[in-house]
Amino acid sequence: MAAPLKTPLGFNPIPATPSLAAPVESAAPSGLLGQAKATFAKVQKFREVLNLPNPGTYEGVNREVKNTFLTNHIFDGARCDITKVLTPNFQVTHSFAMGSAVAPSSYNFGTAFIGQQSFLSGNLDTDGNVQARANYAWNSGNVSKVQAQLSNTPGHSMLQVEQDYNGRDFNLNIKGVNPSPIDGTGIFIGSYLQSVSQHLALGAEALYQRPTPGQEETTLSYVAKYTGNDYIATAQWQGFGALSAAYYLRYSEKVDFGTEIQILTAGGRRDAVATVGGKFEFRRSTFRGQVDTTGKVSAVLEEKIVPGFSFLISGEMDHGKGQSRFGLGMMWEV
């Protein structure tokens, strides 16, 4: 039997035991991919600290001004829209139009389904034109959209696919119009709008056209949007030589004003048009008025007679061309 190992006087050895490894600090990211991830994480953290608002969509930077104007409200002749709500999510619409100086008499049948995540609509008119639209929201900020139009008129049929993504402080949109995967033709549009402060947002849009395999064109556009407490100011430059600026004022809960100027400089032209419009909401009626520098004055009055029934009066005078239009209509929801 071996004798125990002797140690110097006053020295007490500690039994050998497995030691715990000291924590190792994470190494700095190496390589291009690691550095890119680290930079992206820093940018994301900085954006969270800023807490910037979502700026909305690129194509909707002038939405408030457009809603004030009469672009989608003016009409002439006689018009009647009858809407029947069949279920809380499904409705049908019958639209009649006659006596217009710019369009023939027509009848349009429309349907719409509104779900929690989806939206479907379709329209069919007396000329055989069919329009369909479908939206599906994958989540609160990611929406896929498809629009289609079938027409007997050559060149009027259309298919558009679109993907819209709303982030915390930005919006990204990609769309294709009549895309052909066989020869790569079509119109492709990508836009990005980013908030850079609590009030200012900057964005850009790229448009790529390829009508034929041997012909292509690219156009870049830029936009700036400033949102105040009760107003919105925007400026936009389009690569083909068009400059526009708009200003929207929320004067009160029932009064809105909008103004816009468009300047075209393409091909040596120097054309400009300025438009001013106002929207006034009363207890049982809504009045919209608009005037522009070409001498055109327009107005639309919507009078709510009873709940679900409205009477419309529309008028437009073009002093530059010496022409005028007048329309009467009604909207009935049953």
C-alpha positions in Angstrom: 0.0 0.0 0.0 1.4 3.3 -1.0 2.1 5.9 1.7 0.1 9.1 1.6 1.7 12.0 -0.1 3.4 14.5 2.3 2.9 18.2 1.9 4.9 21.1 3.3 3.9 22.3 6.8 0.9 24.8 6.7 -0.2 24.0 3.2 -3.7 22.4 2.8 -4.3 21.2 -0.7 -7.8 21.5 -2.2 -9.2 18.4 -3.8 -9.2 18.5 -7.5 -12.8 19.1 -8.8 -14.1 20.0 -12.2 -14.0 23.8 -12.5 -16.8 25.8 -14.2 -15.8 27.6 -17.3 -15.7 31.3 -17.1 -18.3 33.1 -19.2 -16.9 33.9 -22.6 -17.9 37.3 -24.1 -19.6 37.0 -27.5 -17.1 37.7 -30.2 -17.7 40.7 -32.4 -19.5 39.7 -35.7 -17.0 38.6 -38.3 -17.5 38.6 -42.0 -19.7 40.8 -44.2 -22.9 39.0 -43.2 -22.3 39.4 -39.5 -21.5 43.1 -39.8 -24.6 43.6 -41.9 -26.8 41.9 -39.2 -25.2 44.0 -36.4 -25.8 47.2 -38.4 -29.4 46.2 -39.1 -30.0 45.5 -35.4 -28.6 48.9 -34.4 -30.8 50.7 -37.0 -33.9 48.8 -35.8 -33.1 49.8 -32.2 -32.6 53.4 -33.1 -35.9 53.4 -35.0 -37.8 51.9 -32.0 -36.4 54.7 -29.9 -37.6 57.4 -32.3 -41.1 55.8 -32.4 -41.9 57.3 -35.8 -45.5 57.1 -37.1 -46.6 55.1 -40.2 -46.7 57.6 -43.2 -49.4 55.8 -45.2 -49.0 54.6 -48.8 -47.0 56.3 -51.5 -50.0 56.6 -53.9 -52.1 57.9 -51.0 -50.0 61.0 -50.1 -52.7 63.3 -51.6 -55.7 61.2 -50.5 -57.1 63.9 -48.3 -56.9 66.5 -51.0 -58.5 64.1 -53.6 -61.4 63.3 -51.2 -62.0 67.1 -51.0 -62.1 67.5 -54.8 -64.9 66.4 -57.1 -63.0 64.0 -59.2 -65.0 61.0 -58.1 -68.3 62.8 -57.5 -69.0 65.0 -60.5 -71.5 63.6 -63.1 -74.0 64.7 -65.6 -77.4 63.5 -66.8 -79.5 61.2 -64.6 -78.0 58.7 -62.1 -79.5 56.2 -59.7 -77.7 53.9 -57.3 -79.7 51.3 -55.4 -77.9 49.2 -52.8 -79.4 46.1 -51.1 -77.7 44.7 -48.0 -78.4 41.0 -48.1 -76.2 40.0 -45.1 -73.9 42.0 -42.8 -71.0 41.0 -45.1 -72.6 40.9 -48.6 -74.4 43.5 -50.6 -75.5 44.1 -54.2 -75.8 47.4 -56.1 -77.8 48.4 -59.2 -76.5 51.6 -60.9 -78.4 53.4 -63.8 -77.0 56.3 -65.8 -78.6 58.1 -68.8 -78.6 61.4 -70.5 -74.9 62.0 -70.1 -73.1 64.2 -72.7 -69.9 62.3 -72.4 -71.0 58.7 -71.9 -73.9 56.5 -73.3 -76.7 55.2 -71.1 -75.7 52.2 -69.1 -76.6 49.8 -66.3 -74.1 48.3 -63.9 -74.6 45.4 -61.5 -72.2 45.2 -58.6 -71.6 42.9 -55.7 -69.3 43.2 -52.7 -68.3 40.9 -49.8 -66.5 42.3 -46.8 -64.9 39.8 -44.4 -62.6 40.1 -41.5 -59.5 39.5 -43.7 -60.8 39.6 -47.2 -62.7 41.9 -49.6 -64.2 40.8 -52.9 -66.1 42.9 -55.4 -67.3 42.6 -59.0 -69.1 44.7 -61.5 -70.8 44.0 -64.9 -72.2 46.6 -67.2 -74.4 46.5 -70.3 -71.4 46.7 -72.7 -70.1 43.4 -71.3 -67.2 44.8 -69.3 -66.4 42.9 -66.2 -64.4 44.3 -63.3 -63.2 42.2 -60.3 -61.2 43.0 -57.2 -59.9 40.9 -54.4 -58.0 41.9 -51.2 -56.6 39.5 -48.6 -55.0 40.7 -45.4 -52.4 38.2 -44.1 -52.1 40.3 -41.0 -52.6 43.9 -39.9 -49.8 45.2 -42.2 -49.5 42.8 -45.1 -52.2 42.9 -47.8 -52.3 41.1 -51.2 -54.5 42.7 -53.9 -55.6 41.6 -57.4 -57.6 43.6 -59.9 -58.9 42.5 -63.3 -60.9 44.0 -66.1 -62.3 42.2 -69.1 -63.4 44.3 -72.0 -64.6 43.8 -75.6 -62.6 46.9 -76.6 -59.1 45.9 -77.7 -56.4 47.0 -75.3 -58.8 47.7 -72.4 -58.5 44.4 -70.6 -56.2 44.5 -67.6 -54.7 42.5 -64.8 -53.0 44.0 -61.8 -51.3 42.2 -58.9 -50.2 44.1 -55.9 -48.5 43.5 -52.5 -48.7 46.2 -49.8 -46.7 46.1 -46.6 -47.1 48.6 -43.8 -44.3 48.6 -41.3 -43.9 50.5 -38.0 -42.7 53.7 -39.8 -42.7 52.9 -43.5 -44.8 51.5 -46.4 -43.6 49.3 -49.2 -45.7 48.5 -52.2 -45.0 46.4 -55.3 -47.3 45.9 -58.2 -47.4 44.6 -61.7 -49.8 45.6 -64.5 -50.4 43.0 -67.2 -47.3 41.1 -66.3 -46.2 38.3 -68.7 -43.8 35.7 -67.3 -43.2 34.3 -70.8 -41.6 37.4 -72.4 -41.2 39.6 -69.4 -43.5 42.4 -70.7 -45.7 44.6 -68.5 -45.6 47.5 -66.2 -43.8 47.0 -62.8 -44.0 49.6 -60.0 -42.2 49.7 -56.7 -42.6 52.4 -54.1 -41.3 53.1 -50.6 -42.4 55.8 -48.2 -40.4 56.3 -44.9 -41.0 58.6 -41.9 -37.9 60.5 -41.0 -39.4 62.5 -38.2 -42.7 62.8 -36.4 -44.0 65.1 -39.2 -41.9 64.5 -42.3 -41.9 61.5 -44.6 -39.8 61.0 -47.8 -40.4 58.4 -50.5 -39.5 57.3 -54.0 -41.1 55.2 -56.7 -39.6 53.4 -59.7 -41.7 52.5 -62.7 -40.4 50.0 -65.3 -42.3 49.6 -68.6 -41.7 46.9 -71.1 -44.6 46.9 -73.6 -42.6 44.7 -76.0 -39.5 42.6 -75.6 -37.4 45.1 -77.5 -38.7 48.2 -75.8 -38.3 49.3 -72.2 -38.3 52.5 -70.1 -37.7 53.4 -66.5 -39.0 56.4 -64.6 -38.2 57.6 -61.1 -40.4 59.7 -58.9 -39.9 61.4 -55.5 -42.3 62.7 -52.9 -42.1 64.6 -49.6 -45.0 64.7 -47.1 -45.3 67.0 -44.1 -48.1 66.3 -41.6 -49.1 69.0 -39.1 -51.7 69.1 -36.5 -54.5 70.0 -38.8 -52.9 70.2 -42.3 -50.9 68.2 -44.7 -48.4 69.5 -47.3 -46.9 67.4 -50.1 -44.6 67.9 -53.1 -44.0 65.3 -55.8 -41.6 65.2 -58.8 -42.2 62.7 -61.6 -39.3 61.7 -63.8 -41.2 62.4 -67.1 -41.2 66.1 -66.2 -44.2 66.8 -63.9 -44.1 68.6 -60.6 -47.1 68.8 -58.3 -47.7 70.3 -54.8 -50.7 70.0 -52.6 -52.0 71.4 -49.4 -54.9 70.1 -47.2 -56.4 71.9 -44.3 -58.8 70.5 -41.8 -60.5 73.7 -40.8 -63.0 72.0 -38.5 -64.7 68.7 -38.0 -67.1 69.6 -40.8 -65.0 71.8 -43.1 -62.1 70.7 -45.3 -60.1 72.7 -47.9 -57.6 71.4 -50.4 -55.5 73.0 -53.1 -53.1 71.6 -55.7 -50.9 72.9 -58.5 -49.6 70.7 -61.3 -46.7 71.8 -63.6 -45.8 70.0 -66.7 -42.3 70.6 -68.3 -41.9 67.6 -70.5 -41.1 68.1 -74.2 -40.4 71.8 -73.8 -44.0 72.4 -72.5 -44.7 74.9 -69.7 -48.3 74.1 -68.6 -49.6 74.6 -65.1 -53.0 74.1 -63.5 -54.0 75.1 -60.0 -57.2 73.7 -58.3 -58.9 74.8 -55.1 -61.7 72.8 -53.5 -63.7 72.7 -50.3 -66.0 70.2 -48.6 -68.7 71.3 -46.1 -70.7 68.8 -44.1 -74.0 69.9 -42.6 -76.4 68.0 -40.4 -78.2 66.4 -43.3 -76.2 67.4 -46.4 -72.7 67.5 -47.9 -71.6 70.2 -50.3 -68.4 70.1 -52.4 -67.1 73.0 -54.5 -64.1 73.3 -56.8 -62.5 75.9 -59.1 -59.4 75.8 -61.2 -57.3 78.1 -63.4 -58.7 76.7 -66.6 -62.0 78.5 -65.9 -63.8 75.4 -64.7 -66.2 75.7 -61.7 -67.9 72.6 -60.3 -70.2 71.8 -57.4 -72.0 68.7 -56.0 -74.7 68.7 -53.3 -75.8 65.6 -51.5 -78.9 66.0 -49.5 -79.9 63.2 -47.1 -83.7 63.1 -47.2 -84.2 60.2 -44.8 -81.8 57.6 -43.5 -80.7 55.4 -46.4 -81.9 57.9 -49.2 -79.9 60.8 -50.6 -80.6 63.2 -53.4 -77.7 64.5 -55.6 -77.3 67.7 -57.7 -74.2 68.1 -59.8 -73.1 71.0 -62.0 -70.1 72.1 -63.9 -69.3 75.2 -66.0 -66.2 75.4 -68.2 -65.8 79.1 -69.0 -62.7 78.4 -71.1 -64.6 76.1 -73.5 -68.0 77.7 -73.1 -69.6 74.4 -72.0 -71.6 73.3 -69.0 -73.0 70.0 -67.6 -75.8 69.3 -65.1 -76.8 66.1 -63.4 -79.5 64.8 -61.0 -79.2 61.6 -59.0 -80.3 59.6 -56.0 -78.7 56.9 -53.8 -81.0 54.5 -52.1 -80.0 51.8 -49.6 -82.6 49.1 -48.8 
